[in-house]
Amino acid sequence: MTKSTFEAVAEAQVSMEVAQKITGRTELLALIAYPIRHSDSPRMHNLALAKLGLDYAYLAFEVDAPDLEDAIRALRVLKVRGWNVSMPNKMEVIKYLDHISTAAELIGACNTIVNDNGVLRGENTDGLGYMAALREQGVETRDKKITLIGAGGAAMAIATQAALDGVASIHIFNRRDDFFAKGEANAAKISEKTNAKVSLHDLDDLETFHACVKDSAVLANATNVGFKGKLEGLSPLPDPGVLRPDLFVTDSIYAPRKTKFLEQAEAAGCRTMNGIPMMLHQGAAAFKMWTGNDMPLDYVKDHLFA
């Protein structure tokens, strides 16, 4: 059976299982963003729901910023159990929630909402997913140093959760672009609210970059440089000479599975991790919050990336 045939059969089986279990008691889970039709989240969550026999269905809805308030009101009224939020709504959604987690407050963005009988709680599972993926790979970060490339939402989610999980210091590097000033403010806020020392530096400052990476256990790309499309084949790494074999190198990108950044790291003898484990674990964290069940990660991974 070819790969495409296998995927078609697997998806047909899941679709049949979902159709057979939809009842008057089925609860809804959702994803709201714009655009969103490309997302793998519906397949991921529905695979897990079908495997565990849980009476939920997960759907994607294209909701842009102007319609966000109405969408949140509707989801609350319809008693939707929970939903994921992606761009451009991650920051804007906070004003419509009743409570947000410490991580979401520090990051300034939510990607997961839990509806407890009309009370909406905002969470951010991106950093949780990243740190869980590191632990899965046997990477110890408590009391260690890490270096991040990027100062956008993914970087701040990783930095925040790393700080909450006991990382001693976090060095963030970014070009002096539109994110830089906000990145400085976010780094200062994380430092103030946690025990970690968080600093933002200019990525063009190679001397500081080398010094920080030299003492780091992990080097992470949290930018979209290397993502499938017009940025594919590019790397955010200003100097591959900074890489060393005992450095663990990660990329938040999962398409393509091996970016130029990771190719550079492997060539230097580094252990590497792409964005797939982070994506799976952030979804699993949300799944647990909504259903109380652990996502069957091995099953989902095998079917989602067969």
KOLDREN-896077 format. One record per residue (C-alpha): residue in one letter; x, y, z. Coordinates in pm, whole numbers, padded with zeros to 5 digits, always signed. Layout:
aXYZ ...
This chain:
m+00000+00000+00000 t+00148+00336-00100 k+00186+00621+00146 s-00094+00822-00018 t-00324+00518-00021 f-00246+00448+00345 e-00326+00809+00440 a-00652+00802+00244 v-00764+00478+00410 a-00666+00603+00758 e-00850+00932+00709 a-01158+00754+00574 q-01163+00526+00879 v-01134+00822+01115 s-01405+01013+00925 m-01636+00712+00953 e-01566+00677+01324 v-01633+01048+01381 a-01957+01036+01177 q-02080+00732+01369 k-02021+00885+01709 i-02178+01230+01654 t-02482+01248+01882 g-02700+01505+02052 r-02448+01503+02338 t-02136+01557+02129 e-01934+01855+02252 l-01751+02092+02022 l-01385+02193+02021 a-01256+02448+01773 l-00980+02652+01619 i-01026+03019+01527 a-00779+03210+01312 y-00738+03368+00971 p-00631+03209+00744 i-00664+02861+00889 r-00762+02604+00623 h-00400+02481+00606 s-00389+02378+00974 d-00315+02021+01086 s-00484+02083+01424 p-00826+01942+01323 r-00669+01617+01201 m-00449+01593+01511 h-00729+01641+01762 n-00990+01435+01579 l-00745+01145+01545 a-00691+01157+01922 l-01063+01190+01998 a-01152+00896+01773 k-00875+00678+01915 l-00996+00739+02273 g-01366+00722+02183 l-01438+01065+02331 d-01766+01237+02242 y-01617+01556+02095 a-01556+01698+01746 y-01290+01957+01658 l-01356+02205+01376 a-01171+02501+01225 f-01341+02840+01177 e-01190+03129+00986 v-01227+03428+01220 d-01040+03751+01150 a-00979+04026+01405 p-01290+04239+01323 d-01518+03942+01401 l-01333+03813+01706 e-01559+03961+01975 d-01872+03820+01810 a-01705+03482+01767 i-01603+03461+02133 r-01955+03558+02240 a-02101+03287+02016 l-01858+03019+02135 r-01944+03102+02496 v-02320+03097+02434 l-02298+02769+02239 k-02106+02617+02531 v-01814+02514+02314 r-01584+02331+02557 g-01264+02490+02432 w-01080+02627+02134 n-00738+02711+02000 v-00654+03061+01885 s-00396+03147+01622 m-00297+03463+01438 p-00416+03732+01419 n-00619+03672+01736 k-00373+03550+02002 m-00320+03887+02170 e-00657+04047+02098 v-00851+03756+02249 i-00728+03834+02602 k-00969+04126+02646 y-01267+03892+02605 l-01159+03634+02868 d-01238+03605+03238 h-00899+03471+03351 i-00558+03406+03197 s-00268+03192+03316 t+00062+03331+03441 a+00235+03218+03122 a-00029+03381+02901 e-00001+03704+03100 l+00379+03716+03063 i+00367+03625+02694 g+00079+03862+02628 a-00097+03605+02411 c-00328+03304+02441 n-00346+03008+02205 t-00587+02797+02410 i-00921+02882+02572 v-01101+02660+02822 n-01474+02717+02874 d-01578+02610+03224 n-01955+02657+03225 g-01933+03000+03065 v-01615+03112+03245 l-01337+03154+02989 r-00978+03084+03089 g-00690+03170+02859 e-00377+02956+02841 n-00066+02948+02625 t+00054+02595+02550 d+00327+02685+02296 g+00597+02709+02562 l+00458+02406+02746 g+00484+02210+02422 y+00843+02316+02362 m+00962+02233+02712 a+00781+01897+02708 a+00949+01818+02377 l+01292+01894+02527 r+01222+01665+02822 e+01110+01392+02583 q+01451+01420+02414 g+01626+01390+02751 v+01749+01751+02748 e+01789+01896+03098 t+01746+02274+03119 r+01691+02352+03488 d+01958+02594+03609 k+02106+02596+03257 k+02133+02867+02992 i+01956+02873+02656 t+01981+03099+02353 l+01686+03188+02128 i+01689+03344+01782 g+01375+03555+01736 a+01170+03792+01952 g+00818+03725+01825 g+00534+03525+01980 a+00697+03181+01955 a+01021+03305+02111 m+00845+03476+02400 a+00630+03168+02465 i+00943+02952+02482 a+01131+03206+02695 t+00842+03245+02939 q+00786+02875+02997 a+01160+02810+03015 a+01185+03076+03287 l+00889+02929+03476 d+01047+02582+03449 g+01371+02689+03614 v+01606+02784+03331 a+01869+03015+03483 s+01923+03257+03196 i+01778+03310+02851 h+01958+03504+02580 i+01730+03626+02301 f+01876+03752+01973 n+01687+03942+01705 r+01750+04188+01427 r+01670+04547+01517 d+01331+04527+01348 d+00974+04607+01452 f+00984+04335+01720 f+01295+04462+01896 a+01151+04730+02126 k+00859+04508+02225 g+01104+04222+02274 e+01306+04432+02518 a+00994+04507+02720 n+00887+04141+02721 a+01233+04024+02827 a+01234+04272+03114 k+00887+04159+03224 i+00985+03791+03226 s+01300+03872+03427 e+01096+04072+03678 k+00827+03806+03727 t+01049+03495+03737 n+01386+03387+03874 a+01546+03374+03528 k+01768+03640+03378 v+01630+03724+03034 s+01808+03957+02794 l+01759+04072+02435 h+02054+04136+02203 d+02112+04245+01845 l+02165+03938+01624 d+02432+04132+01437 d+02641+04148+01755 l+02841+03835+01678 e+03076+03869+01973 t+02788+03860+02223 f+02614+03586+02024 h+02923+03364+02039 a+02969+03429+02412 c+02607+03342+02493 v+02587+03027+02279 k+02919+02906+02419 d+02762+02870+02766 s+02418+02751+02649 a+02275+02400+02660 v+02020+02476+02387 l+02013+02695+02076 a+01665+02748+01931 n+01531+02909+01616 a+01195+03069+01698 t+01167+03268+01372 n+00995+03171+01046 v+01325+03182+00855 g+01347+02847+00678 f+00969+02791+00663 k+00830+02619+00356 g+00779+02875+00079 k+00973+03191+00008 l+01192+03155+00322 e+01274+02789+00262 g+01643+02717+00227 l+01745+03013+00442 s+01894+03006+00791 p+01872+03264+01073 l+02212+03157+01205 p+02457+03449+01163 d+02766+03228+01201 p+02767+02844+01186 g+03105+02854+01360 v+02923+02896+01692 l+02792+02537+01675 r+02954+02263+01882 p+02873+01889+01915 d+02737+01908+02272 l+02486+02182+02184 f+02121+02076+02142 v+01970+02268+01848 t+01598+02308+01781 d+01378+02467+01517 s+01013+02563+01574 i+00947+02502+01204 y+00801+02163+01103 a+00766+02219+00728 p+01011+02130+00590 r+01107+01873+00850 k+01476+01953+00811 t+01553+02323+00764 k+01881+02473+00654 f+01936+02569+01020 l+01909+02206+01131 e+02128+02090+00842 q+02399+02329+00964 a+02363+02193+01317 e+02381+01830+01208 a+02691+01905+01000 a+02855+02034+01321 g+02764+01714+01508 c+02479+01862+01713 r+02169+01672+01822 t+01865+01839+01669 m+01487+01860+01696 n+01241+02009+01446 g+00905+02168+01524 i+00694+01851+01510 p+00741+01749+01878 m+00661+02104+01994 m+00349+02112+01777 l+00230+01775+01908 h+00299+01854+02273 q+00133+02198+02265 g-00174+02031+02116 a-00158+01757+02379 a-00149+02017+02657 a-00466+02180+02524 f-00630+01839+02473 k-00566+01753+02840 m-00714+02085+02957 w-01034+02027+02758 t-01095+01654+02798 g-00895+01553+03105 n-00732+01281+02895 d-00376+01239+02771 m-00344+01262+02395 p-00223+00931+02243 l+00084+01100+02098 d+00246+00800+01932 y-00078+00712+01755 v-00139+01070+01642 k+00217+01116+01523 d+00213+00791+01325 h-00108+00886+01145 l-00051+01258+01108 f+00299+01229+00966 a+00280+00885+00801 
